[in-house]
Amino acid sequence: MNIINVCKDCGELAEVNEEKSNENWIVYDTECKHCGGKVEMKFK
């Protein structure tokens, strides 16, 4: 099972927030850069 972070509105994959991520954590943006929609986690 995989978890993906996608925009609720346009379905675009969320981008990794390089400023907040480190070697232990990968942090994704909570707002879509393409349409401004909210990002949600989906199981695939």
C-alpha positions as CSV (number, residue, x, y, z in Angstrom):
1,M,0.0,0.0,0.0
2,N,1.3,3.4,-1.0
3,I,0.3,6.8,0.3
4,I,0.3,9.7,-2.2
5,N,-0.4,13.4,-1.6
6,V,-2.6,14.9,-4.2
7,C,-4.7,18.1,-4.6
8,K,-8.4,17.6,-3.9
9,D,-9.4,19.9,-6.8
10,C,-7.1,19.2,-9.7
11,G,-5.5,15.9,-8.7
12,E,-1.9,17.2,-9.1
13,L,0.8,15.5,-7.0
14,A,1.9,17.6,-4.1
15,E,5.5,19.0,-4.2
16,V,8.0,18.3,-1.4
17,N,8.7,21.3,0.8
18,E,12.5,21.4,0.7
19,E,12.8,24.0,3.5
20,K,10.9,21.9,6.1
21,S,12.2,18.5,5.0
22,N,15.3,16.9,6.5
23,E,17.1,13.6,6.5
24,N,14.4,12.0,8.7
25,W,11.2,13.6,7.4
26,I,9.8,14.4,4.0
27,V,7.3,17.3,4.3
28,Y,4.8,18.1,1.5
29,D,3.1,21.4,0.9
30,T,-0.5,21.6,2.1
31,E,-1.6,23.9,-0.7
32,C,-1.5,23.1,-4.4
33,K,1.0,25.3,-6.3
34,H,-1.1,24.9,-9.5
35,C,-4.6,25.8,-8.5
36,G,-4.4,26.7,-4.8
37,G,-6.5,23.8,-3.6
38,K,-6.0,21.7,-0.5
39,V,-3.7,18.7,-0.5
40,E,-4.9,15.4,0.9
41,M,-3.4,11.9,1.4
42,K,-4.7,9.0,-0.6
43,F,-4.0,5.3,-0.2
44,K,-3.1,3.6,-3.5
